Amino acid sequence: MIAHSEFANRFAAATPPAEEPRGAEMLIQALSHEGVDTIFGYPGGAVLHIYDELWRARERITHYLVRHEQGAVHMAEGYARATGRVGVVLVTSGPGATNAVTGIANAYMDSTPIVVITGQVPKHLIGTDAFQEVDTVGITRPCVKHNYLVREARDLPAIVREAFYLARSGRPGPVVIDIPKDVSAARSNYSRLDHVSFPFSTQPAPIDKDLAREALQQIVNAKRPVLYVGGGIVNSGAVDSLLSFAELLHLPVTPTLMGRGGFPSSHPLCLGMLGMHGTYAANMAVAESDLLVALGVRFDDRVTGKLATFAPHARVIHVDIDPANIGKNVTPTLALTGDVGQVLNQFLSLVPEQERKSSIESWWNQIRTWQRQQPLRFEGSQNQIKPQSVIRELHRLTEGEALITTDVGQHQMWVAQFYPFTRPRQLITSGGLGTMGFGVPAAIGARLALPDQLVVAVVGDGGFQMTNQELATAVQYDLPVKVLIMNNGYLGMVRQWQEMFYDRTYSEVDISVAPDFVKLAEAYGAAGFRAERPAELREVMEAALRHKGVAVVDVVVAKEENVFPMVPAGADAHQMITQI
Ligand SMILES: Cc1ncc(C[n+]2csc(CCOP(=O)(O)OP(=O)(O)O)c2C)c(N)n1
C-alpha cells in the first residue's frame, strides 16, 4: 500500500517538465480561440484533466454544471438556437456520452450548431470493454455532421477549429470530439492556433443565376403559388429577404413548425403553419397549389402526410443549403442548392418592375374563403381551463414578446397554433426528433444567452418529468426561466391518438400519479404556482411571470382536449379532421 503523499511524490517525479502544454490545455486554448465563453457539462473520470484545466480558465470560460447530460446538450441547443452561436458541451466517457446522445440526435434533426466534447478511456484500453468505455464515435455516427476520435494531443487545435467550422457552416449541426484520457493528459508541441492549416473554403458556393432566373419566372407565372418556409429561413437569417420577396409578389406564406417566426404570424400573407396540425387554409392552399416554393425545408412527413398525394398539382422549386435534402422525399421540378437568403436576394434583384403587383387575386379569394370557413378555434369552458386559452393568455400577458421553448406533445402544437410568433428564434422547440424533456433545459440555455429576455418553457406533465431536475441548474445559476406545465394527467398526444384511432383504448397513458409540482418547484428553491379554474388563470400566470426567480406554474387543464385540425398520419389534406 502506498501512502497518499508518497504516491503524490512519485507522480510528481514522473511528471515531465512543464514547458509543453497538456492536451487539456490545448483544448481550452482552442475553445477560447473560437470565442467560447460558455460550456454546459458534467464531469467524470475520463475528463478530469480537462476539468482541471477548465478550473484554471474559469475567468474566461464559465462552466454550467447540469444535473444530467441530456440537459447539457438541450441547454447548448437552446443557447445556440436563441443566438445562432455554437453551443458547447463537455461530458465524460461511457454513460456521460450515451446520456448526451438524445440531445445530439435532436440537434442533428433540427440543424442546430453544437460541439460536444466527450471523454474516452485511454487509447490502450479502447476495445477492451474498459470501465466506462463505449464506442462514442460509432454510436453518434448517424446523428452528427462529423465526429473525431482524437489520437494525438497535437491534433487538438486543428480538430477544434474544423469542428466549429463544420458545426456552423452550411446546414448547421452537431459535431462530436471524443478525447481519450491519455490524449488530454499528454504534453505536446503546441502548434499556434493562428497557424492551424484549414482545408475548407469558407466562401459560400455561388448561386446559379440562370436557374434563379428560371425559378423566378415560374413563380411570377404561377396562378396558385405558395411559399412553404422552414427552419432554413431562420438559420440563414433570411427573414427580411423573405418578407420583402413575399410582399413584392403578394405571395401566400406557410411556415413549418421550425419555420415559425421566420415570417410574422400576424402578417396578412401568412396562412399559419402547415402539416398535421396546421391550419385548414395552409393545408388546402398547398393541396391546390400549382407551384410550391420550398425554402429551407426538408419535406418532413408531419408536413407532407401521404407523399403520393402531397401537393399533387404543383411544380416544386426546392431551395436548400444541404444538397442531401434535395430530392430526399420529394423530387423537385427545379432545385437550387445554396443559402436561402442569398437565393431570395437574387430573386429580389431580378424581379422585373412590371411584375411588382399581384396577378393572383382569384387565388387569394379562394384562400380567404378557406380561412373564413375553418379558422383555428376551440370551445371555451367556464369550469375547466382549456389549454388553448392558456396559450392565448400567455400571449396577452407577455405582449407577444416571450421567447418560448416547448416539449413535445399536444401543448407544443397549441403553442405553435395559438402564440403568434413574430420574430425568428422566438420559438425553440424539438421539431425533428420530437424529444420530450427538451423544453426546460432549452429554456435555461436560451435565458443564459439572452439575459434580458423573458423565457417561458411550455411543457407537458409527461415531458416535464423527464428533465425537471434541471430546475436545480436554473436556480443555482439564477437563470429565472418560467415553466408552464399543461397538466392534463395524461401523455396527452398519445391519448389523443388512442382516442381517435384505437377505439379509446387508453393504454398506458395515465400519468395522474405525479408529484405535487408546486412542492417540487419549492423543493428545488424555485417558486411554485397552481391554477385549477378558469377564473384564477390570469392572476396566477401574472404572479408567476412577475416573480423575479425561477417559477413553475402547474396549470390543471381539461384532460381530454384534442388538437385540431388534424391530418391523420399518412393521409392527405382533404382528409383533414376539423371538428372540435
Ligand atoms: C422521449 C420521448 N418518449 C416518448 C415520446 C412519444 N410521445 C410523443 S407525445 C407524448 C405525450 C407527451 O405527454 P405530455 O408531456 O404530458 O404532453 P401533452 O401531449 O399532454 O401536452 C409521447 C409519450 C416522445 N416524443 N419523446
PDBQT file of the ligand as one rigid body, heavy atoms in Angstrom, charges set to zero:
ROOT
HETATM    1  C1  LIG A 601     -38.575  10.871 -25.104  1.00  0.00    +0.000 C 
HETATM    2  C2  LIG A 601     -39.894  10.615 -25.742  1.00  0.00    +0.000 A 
HETATM    3  N1  LIG A 601     -40.578   9.484 -25.426  1.00  0.00    +0.000 NA
HETATM    4  C3  LIG A 601     -41.790   9.244 -25.998  1.00  0.00    +0.000 A 
HETATM    5  C4  LIG A 601     -42.324  10.124 -26.888  1.00  0.00    +0.000 A 
HETATM    6  C5  LIG A 601     -43.676   9.833 -27.555  1.00  0.00    +0.000 C 
HETATM    7  N2  LIG A 601     -44.646  10.888 -27.196  1.00  0.00    +0.000 N 
HETATM    8  C6  LIG A 601     -44.945  11.911 -28.038  1.00  0.00    +0.000 A 
HETATM    9  S1  LIG A 601     -46.016  12.984 -27.358  1.00  0.00    +0.000 SA
HETATM   10  C7  LIG A 601     -46.127  12.081 -25.964  1.00  0.00    +0.000 A 
HETATM   11  C8  LIG A 601     -47.022  12.522 -24.830  1.00  0.00    +0.000 C 
HETATM   12  C9  LIG A 601     -46.490  13.729 -24.159  1.00  0.00    +0.000 C 
HETATM   13  O1  LIG A 601     -47.230  13.929 -22.983  1.00  0.00    +0.000 OA
HETATM   14  P1  LIG A 601     -47.046  15.247 -22.165  1.00  0.00    +0.000 P 
HETATM   15  O2  LIG A 601     -45.627  15.561 -21.958  1.00  0.00    +0.000 OA
HETATM   16  O3  LIG A 601     -47.862  15.152 -20.920  1.00  0.00    +0.000 OA
HETATM   17  O4  LIG A 601     -47.624  16.367 -23.145  1.00  0.00    +0.000 OA
HETATM   18  P2  LIG A 601     -49.105  16.546 -23.757  1.00  0.00    +0.000 P 
HETATM   19  O5  LIG A 601     -49.177  15.780 -25.028  1.00  0.00    +0.000 OA
HETATM   20  O6  LIG A 601     -50.077  16.034 -22.742  1.00  0.00    +0.000 OA
HETATM   21  O7  LIG A 601     -49.224  18.006 -23.987  1.00  0.00    +0.000 OA
HETATM   22  C10 LIG A 601     -45.330  10.940 -26.033  1.00  0.00    +0.000 A 
HETATM   23  C11 LIG A 601     -45.237   9.917 -24.959  1.00  0.00    +0.000 C 
HETATM   24  C12 LIG A 601     -41.548  11.271 -27.199  1.00  0.00    +0.000 A 
HETATM   25  N3  LIG A 601     -41.955  12.169 -28.095  1.00  0.00    +0.000 N 
HETATM   26  N4  LIG A 601     -40.362  11.500 -26.595  1.00  0.00    +0.000 NA
ENDROOT
TORSDOF 0
